[in-house]
């Protein structure tokens, strides 16, 4: 799965980095859910100053989504013979 990162400054000017944001096609069943969760997560980080400057969106999703949905979203294909 392809993941992206996002950097922005919060309300206090602190630089915040969000990593491991999954990139999905618009026809994917989880596309809307991920977009809404990302907006909620970013607005939460934007409003309040924190000591950390780097956050994992994947870890956030692990806490907020059901486990079966999380596994379906981040399922990795295993290749034979390391191909």
C-alpha positions as CSV (number, residue, x, y, z in Angstrom):
1,X,0.0,0.0,0.0
2,X,1.2,3.5,-0.8
3,X,1.3,5.9,2.1
4,X,1.9,9.6,2.2
5,X,2.9,12.2,4.8
6,X,1.6,15.7,5.6
7,X,3.3,18.6,7.2
8,X,1.6,21.7,8.6
9,X,1.9,24.3,11.3
10,X,-0.7,24.4,14.1
11,X,-2.3,27.4,15.6
12,X,0.8,28.1,17.7
13,X,3.2,27.8,14.8
14,X,4.5,24.5,15.8
15,X,5.4,22.2,12.9
16,X,3.4,19.0,12.9
17,X,4.0,16.0,10.7
18,X,1.5,13.2,10.1
19,X,2.9,10.1,8.6
20,X,1.5,6.8,7.2
21,X,-1.6,8.2,5.5
22,X,-3.0,5.5,3.2
23,X,-3.6,6.5,-0.4
24,X,-6.8,5.0,-1.7
25,X,-8.8,5.1,-5.0
26,X,-12.0,7.0,-4.9
27,X,-14.0,3.9,-5.5
28,X,-12.5,2.1,-2.5
29,X,-15.0,1.2,0.2
30,X,-12.8,2.9,2.9
31,X,-12.1,6.1,1.0
32,X,-14.8,8.2,2.6
33,X,-14.1,6.9,6.1
34,X,-10.3,7.6,5.8
35,X,-11.0,11.1,4.5
36,X,-13.3,11.9,7.4
37,X,-11.0,10.4,10.0
38,X,-8.0,12.4,8.5
39,X,-9.9,15.7,8.7
40,X,-10.9,15.0,12.3
41,X,-7.4,14.0,13.3
42,X,-5.8,17.1,11.6
43,X,-8.3,19.5,13.1
44,X,-7.6,18.0,16.6
45,X,-3.9,18.4,16.1
46,X,-4.3,21.9,14.7
47,X,-6.1,23.3,17.7
48,X,-3.9,22.2,20.5
49,X,-0.1,22.5,21.1
50,X,1.7,19.2,21.8
51,X,5.2,18.1,22.7
52,X,5.4,15.6,19.9
53,X,5.9,16.9,16.3
54,X,5.4,13.6,14.4
55,X,2.2,11.5,14.6
56,X,1.3,8.2,12.9
57,X,-2.1,8.2,11.2
58,X,-2.0,4.5,11.0
59,X,-1.7,4.2,14.8
60,X,-4.6,6.6,15.2
61,X,-6.7,4.4,12.8
62,X,-5.7,1.3,14.8
63,X,-7.4,2.9,17.9
64,X,-10.5,4.3,16.1
65,X,-11.5,1.6,13.6
66,X,-12.8,-1.8,14.1
67,X,-10.1,-4.4,13.9
68,X,-11.5,-6.2,10.9
69,X,-11.8,-3.0,8.9
70,X,-8.2,-2.1,9.9
71,X,-6.9,-5.4,8.7
72,X,-8.8,-5.1,5.4
73,X,-7.4,-1.6,4.9
74,X,-3.8,-2.4,5.6
75,X,-3.6,-5.9,4.2
76,X,-0.3,-6.5,2.6
77,X,0.1,-8.9,-0.3
78,X,2.8,-11.5,0.3
79,X,4.9,-12.3,-2.7
80,X,6.4,-15.6,-3.4
81,X,10.2,-15.9,-3.4
82,X,10.6,-12.2,-2.4
83,X,9.5,-11.1,-5.9
